[in-house]
Amino acid sequence: MGRGSRSRAKRNKRMLKKIAVIAGIVAAIGTVFCLLALVVVSDNNGTCSAVGLKGGIAGCKQDKRYVFDNIYFVVGNTSNTPAPYLSDTVLKYVRNSSLRKNPRIKLFSVANRETISFKNNIDINEEEETEDTLSRIKGIKNDLETSITAEPKTDGAQYYETIVRAGKAILSDSESNEKSIIIVIGSGLSDGGILNFSSGELLSLEPEEVVSLLENKNAIDEESLKGVQILWTGVGLTSEPQAELSAPDKARVENIYDSVLRASGVKKLDFDDGADENLQSISTSKVVKTTPTADECYFCTTREFGSEELGFAADSYEISNESKLLEISQRLEADMKNTNGRVVAVTGYRARAYCGDDRQLPLQMNRAKEVRNFIINHTNIGAERVEAVDGGIGPNDECESSGVVDESIAVKNRIVKIKIER
């Protein structure tokens, strides 16, 4: 090979090395851009999608998964439920929807008949986003946080009825509910309406049973929520004086609402567990009742006669408070209809005359028979559907450590329990 050929070969070799270096640099730059793109996408789905606190408004484009024309909040703002707040997931809907033209935002309190509308006057498009827009979105967030923790006007809470009210508002305000979402913030522990958790034994029922009972009473609204999407945050969470729900009870509350709302025609229902980390009690004098009430009881299955007021004297099966038993009997008749009751079990109990008294006596059975006959004679419940049962010694321990019977406790054992069997 001549000298000229060797020189050309060296130049070609050096050229190939340069090309390889340039190609490596280009590949590295491409990798960096891919990683940056992933970071931006991640930020868009996280903090930016919430309120755009990082990178300014230009770095936070709309995430269309969270864009709705209407956001209607249903808020549980009474005590016994944690103070409602805007979780990160909820804020994604507020931020992204607020980048549309004039989204409609309303708030419904489960304790009020009042509706609050938020006027944000944002009229922009994605190419014209400014820091002023971000400021107004923050303003909406602050207004919402102030309103959802405001003192309600009435005691009690009716979650299902308020969700239905929000659904009716959607139908009234919009031609379609396709781009509308209801966001529920609260425990779901209603103490009134068709899902009254303070009355009866609702938490002991399977969700399918609840739906069946409500459908038999035509209590489910199948029109107002048809096709609606719902996000629920904080379901089953409680604060004092409401006792904390066990994990199974909390799951039961969630499953009951899931079944009832889907039976109401809800298109999509998601539960957001983000509220688990923020269990601050709400500061309000308005409460959710924790004791059973007789009003609108769709799920009452057990009532007692004699526990609140004297029902029987010692060693007697004579009914001493007929007006009270008449009231219980009338409620029982309604409960039978509401729960599709098959039979009524009337169980009589007695107190010990002395500590260690475990005698087999006819007293408690006679009490059960007396109450059974009273129910039959004062209601339209047939005799074949009412059974008398011997319950033996009452459920309360009336013996003190000294071996003496405590009369104040003994009186609570002179009772009759009336239970509806399905």
CORLINWO-V595174 format. One record per residue. N is the residue number from 0. RES is the residue in one small letter. D_LAST is the distance of its C-alpha to the last C-alpha in Angstrom with 1 decimal. Layout:
n=[N/N]
res=[RES/RES]
d_last=[D_LAST/D_LAST]
This chain:
n=[0/1/2/3/4/5/6/7/8/9/10/11/12/13/14/15/16/17/18/19/20/21/22/23/24/25/26/27/28/29/30/31/32/33/34/35/36/37/38/39/40/41/42/43/44/45/46/47/48/49/50/51/52/53/54/55/56/57/58/59/60/61/62/63/64/65/66/67/68/69/70/71/72/73/74/75/76/77/78/79/80/81/82/83/84/85/86/87/88/89/90/91/92/93/94/95/96/97/98/99/100/101/102/103/104/105/106/107/108/109/110/111/112/113/114/115/116/117/118/119/120/121/122/123/124/125/126/127/128/129/130/131/132/133/134/135/136/137/138/139/140/141/142/143/144/145/146/147/148/149/150/151/152/153/154/155/156/157/158/159/160/161/162/163/164/165/166/167/168/169/170/171/172/173/174/175/176/177/178/179/180/181/182/183/184/185/186/187/188/189/190/191/192/193/194/195/196/197/198/199/200/201/202/203/204/205/206/207/208/209/210/211/212/213/214/215/216/217/218/219/220/221/222/223/224/225/226/227/228/229/230/231/232/233/234/235/236/237/238/239/240/241/242/243/244/245/246/247/248/249/250/251/252/253/254/255/256/257/258/259/260/261/262/263/264/265/266/267/268/269/270/271/272/273/274/275/276/277/278/279/280/281/282/283/284/285/286/287/288/289/290/291/292/293/294/295/296/297/298/299/300/301/302/303/304/305/306/307/308/309/310/311/312/313/314/315/316/317/318/319/320/321/322/323/324/325/326/327/328/329/330/331/332/333/334/335/336/337/338/339/340/341/342/343/344/345/346/347/348/349/350/351/352/353/354/355/356/357/358/359/360/361/362/363/364/365/366/367/368/369/370/371/372/373/374/375/376/377/378/379/380/381/382/383/384/385/386/387/388/389/390/391/392/393/394/395/396/397/398/399/400/401/402/403/404/405/406/407/408/409/410/411/412/413/414/415/416/417/418/419/420/421]
res=[m/g/r/g/s/r/s/r/a/k/r/n/k/r/m/l/k/k/i/a/v/i/a/g/i/v/a/a/i/g/t/v/f/c/l/l/a/l/v/v/v/s/d/n/n/g/t/c/s/a/v/g/l/k/g/g/i/a/g/c/k/q/d/k/r/y/v/f/d/n/i/y/f/v/v/g/n/t/s/n/t/p/a/p/y/l/s/d/t/v/l/k/y/v/r/n/s/s/l/r/k/n/p/r/i/k/l/f/s/v/a/n/r/e/t/i/s/f/k/n/n/i/d/i/n/e/e/e/e/t/e/d/t/l/s/r/i/k/g/i/k/n/d/l/e/t/s/i/t/a/e/p/k/t/d/g/a/q/y/y/e/t/i/v/r/a/g/k/a/i/l/s/d/s/e/s/n/e/k/s/i/i/i/v/i/g/s/g/l/s/d/g/g/i/l/n/f/s/s/g/e/l/l/s/l/e/p/e/e/v/v/s/l/l/e/n/k/n/a/i/d/e/e/s/l/k/g/v/q/i/l/w/t/g/v/g/l/t/s/e/p/q/a/e/l/s/a/p/d/k/a/r/v/e/n/i/y/d/s/v/l/r/a/s/g/v/k/k/l/d/f/d/d/g/a/d/e/n/l/q/s/i/s/t/s/k/v/v/k/t/t/p/t/a/d/e/c/y/f/c/t/t/r/e/f/g/s/e/e/l/g/f/a/a/d/s/y/e/i/s/n/e/s/k/l/l/e/i/s/q/r/l/e/a/d/m/k/n/t/n/g/r/v/v/a/v/t/g/y/r/a/r/a/y/c/g/d/d/r/q/l/p/l/q/m/n/r/a/k/e/v/r/n/f/i/i/n/h/t/n/i/g/a/e/r/v/e/a/v/d/g/g/i/g/p/n/d/e/c/e/s/s/g/v/v/d/e/s/i/a/v/k/n/r/i/v/k/i/k/i/e/r]
d_last=[105.2/107.3/106.9/105.5/102.8/101.7/101.5/99.3/97.0/96.6/95.8/93.2/91.6/91.5/90.0/87.2/86.3/86.1/83.9/81.6/81.4/80.7/77.9/76.3/76.5/74.8/72.0/71.4/71.3/68.8/66.6/66.8/65.8/62.8/61.7/62.2/60.2/57.3/57.6/57.7/54.6/52.8/53.9/52.9/49.3/49.3/51.2/53.1/50.0/48.6/51.4/54.6/55.9/58.0/60.8/60.9/59.4/61.6/59.9/56.4/55.9/52.7/49.8/48.4/45.0/44.5/46.2/44.3/45.6/42.9/41.1/38.6/37.3/34.1/34.7/32.6/35.5/33.9/34.1/31.4/31.8/35.0/37.9/37.5/40.4/41.8/41.2/43.7/41.5/41.0/44.8/45.5/43.9/45.9/49.2/49.1/47.8/50.4/53.1/52.3/53.8/52.1/48.5/46.1/44.2/41.8/39.6/36.5/35.2/31.5/32.8/35.3/35.8/39.0/40.2/43.1/45.3/47.7/51.1/52.8/55.5/55.9/57.8/59.2/59.1/59.0/62.8/63.4/61.1/62.8/62.3/61.7/58.7/57.4/58.1/56.0/53.1/53.2/53.3/50.1/48.5/49.8/48.7/45.1/45.0/46.3/43.8/40.6/41.3/42.4/41.0/38.2/38.6/35.2/32.6/29.2/28.2/26.4/26.7/24.9/26.6/29.9/29.7/29.2/32.2/34.2/33.3/34.5/37.7/38.3/38.1/40.4/42.9/43.2/43.7/41.4/38.9/40.2/42.2/39.8/37.6/35.2/35.5/32.8/34.0/31.5/28.5/25.9/24.3/23.9/23.4/23.0/22.1/19.0/18.8/19.2/19.1/20.3/17.5/13.9/12.7/13.7/15.5/12.7/11.1/12.9/15.2/14.1/10.6/12.7/15.0/12.6/11.2/14.8/16.2/14.2/15.8/19.1/19.4/21.0/24.8/25.9/29.6/30.9/30.2/31.0/33.4/33.6/34.2/32.6/33.8/31.8/33.5/32.2/28.4/26.7/30.0/30.3/33.1/33.6/32.3/29.0/28.2/28.7/25.6/25.4/26.1/22.5/21.2/24.1/23.3/19.7/21.1/23.5/21.1/18.8/22.0/23.3/20.4/20.2/24.0/24.5/22.1/24.5/27.5/29.0/31.7/32.0/30.3/32.0/31.2/34.5/34.4/37.9/36.7/35.9/39.6/39.8/37.6/39.7/38.1/38.6/41.0/39.5/38.6/35.7/32.4/28.8/26.8/25.2/23.5/20.3/21.0/19.4/20.8/19.0/15.7/13.4/11.2/11.6/9.0/11.8/15.0/18.0/20.6/24.1/24.1/26.0/28.0/29.1/26.5/28.3/31.9/32.8/32.6/31.0/27.8/29.1/27.2/29.8/28.2/26.8/27.1/24.9/22.2/22.6/22.0/18.8/17.6/18.6/16.7/13.6/14.0/14.4/11.4/9.2/11.1/11.2/7.6/6.7/4.8/5.0/7.0/9.0/10.6/14.2/16.2/20.0/22.5/26.3/29.2/32.0/35.2/37.2/36.7/35.9/34.3/31.7/32.2/29.6/29.5/27.7/27.6/24.1/22.6/24.6/23.3/19.7/20.9/22.9/20.1/17.8/20.8/21.5/18.1/18.5/22.1/21.6/18.7/17.7/14.5/15.4/16.4/14.5/11.2/12.6/13.4/16.3/16.5/19.8/19.7/23.5/25.5/24.1/23.4/26.7/30.0/32.4/35.4/38.2/40.5/43.1/40.9/40.4/37.1/36.5/35.5/34.2/31.5/31.1/30.0/27.0/25.8/26.0/22.5/19.2/16.0/13.2/9.7/6.5/3.8/0.0]
